[in-house]
């Protein structure tokens, strides 16, 4: 059994705790400043130990630390893990600004610490299969891509007005929080993000949040043109990824939270060939990621986003030419 400390007991922290425990391979402890949250977690999960202050906690007793706090705290906490030589997984985005990012990368590289950034979809079988097919050459050379990703965020996080999502200083909003998931997928499949442009607005959420609920981004990823469409208010929960290649198009379609398909078209007949189908992944994203964390800790190959990749993602988002 691996001992892991989850730092942050909010909504995302809970998902990580659940995934880690479900593997049957981790003993989980939690660090959470809010005493009421901590009491609720102790009631709901078989935790090994609890702590209230991360920076006074002896983390050397753990095989790994999972940082699930707001993004403005990530760099400082990850540095502590590097300095004390404890492997870590840090939630996305890596930070809110680029301040301290290069220093963290330098410390991590010098310490040769096992670490990664927790973009869940890299651990999910359907996305892993989509990447494999995209890079197989079946569609030729991918030249353009579109990521259409939208949902009613308020349904899944009814506390959205009270959490990090509503605060610019905590890395909230559709652009800095949600779209970074798909920038990461584009980076993983297509290559390094370069320059980009953005229009982002608060169209529906109103004065209850200071961040955006809608955004359209277009950018270049290793000379490929990629666009992202996202909002947090529409009723259907949709994700459609379309890759246009020189020999055909590949499409990832999330039909429901529990059914996704990978499709291929090589002509204009309107026919799409189904290459793969995946069911019931929706409730297991954090289980898949916990299993991937175990691979990393055991020294096996893994596909976690590196600190450098996450920094490139953050730089792309923060330096978008926007209006």
C-alpha positions, 0 to 999 in steps of 0.5 A, a space after each residue: 500500500 502506498 501512503 498518499 497525502 491529499 492536500 485540499 478537501 474541497 470538491 476536487 479533493 474529494 474526487 481524488 480521495 474517492 479514486 485513490 481509495 477505490 484502487 485498494 492500493 493507497 492509504 489516504 491522509 488529508 490536509 484541510 484547513 476548514 475543520 468542518 470539511 475535515 470532519 465531513 471527510 473523516 465521516 465519509 472516508 476511511 482516512 489514515 490521518 488528518 492535518 490542518 496545516 500543510 507547511 507544518 506537516 512532515 510529508 516525508 512519511 508519505 510516498 506521494 502528495 496530491 495537491 488539490 488546492 486552488 491554483 494560486 497555492 500550487 507553486 509554493 506547495 509543489 516546491 515544498 515537495 521538491 525540497 523534501 524529495 516527496 513525489 507529487 501530483 498537482 492539480 491543474 492549472 499549474 498556477 495563476 501566473 508564471 511567477 515562480 514557475 521556472 524556479 519550480 521546474 528547475 528545482 524539480 529537474 535538479 531533484 529528479 523528483 517524480 511528479 506530474 500535473 493532474 489533467 485527468 483525460 490523459 489517464 482515461 482509456 477513451 482519450 488514450 485510444 483517440 490519441 493512439 489512433 490520431 498518431 497512427 497515420 490513418 487520417 494522414 497528417 493532422 492540420 487543423 483541430 476543433 475542440 467543442 466543449 460545453 456544459 451547465 457547470 452550475 449543475 455539476 458544481 452548484 457552489 460555483 459562486 463560492 469556490 475558486 471558479 468565481 475568483 480570478 486570483 484563484 485561476 477560475 473561469 472557463 478560460 483559465 480552468 476549463 479550456 486548459 483541459 483541452 489545451 492539454 489534450 491538443 498539446 498531448 496529441 498535436 504538439 506545443 502551443 504557440 501564439 493564440 487569440 481569444 474572446 472571453 466574456 461573462 454572458 450568463 453568470 452575472 455579478 455572482 462571479 468575477 470570471 468568464 463563463 464563455 470563451 472562444 480561443 484559436 491558436 497554433 500548436 506546432 504549426 497546426 491551427 486549433 480552435 476551442 469553443 467553450 461555455 459553462 451555461 448550456 444545457 447539453 453536456 457536450 464534447 466533440 473533438 474534430 481532427 482534420 487530416 490530409 487523408 480524412 477526419 477523426 472525431 471524438 464524440 461524448 454522447 453522454 457522460 457514460 458513452 463516447 465514440 471515436 469515428 473516422 471519415 475518409 470521404 464526403 459521403 456522410 458516413 462515419 466509421 466507428 473505430 472505438 466505443 467506450 461506456 461508463 467512464 464518466 464516474 471513473 476519471 479519478 480512479 483511472 488517474 489514481 491507477 496512473 499515479 500508482 504506475 508513476 510511483 512504481 517507476 512504470 511509463 506514464 503520460 502525466 502532463 509534465 511541469 514544463 508542458 503545464 507551464 507551456 499551457 499556462 503561458 499560452 492561456 495567460 498570453 492570449 491576445 484577447 478582447 
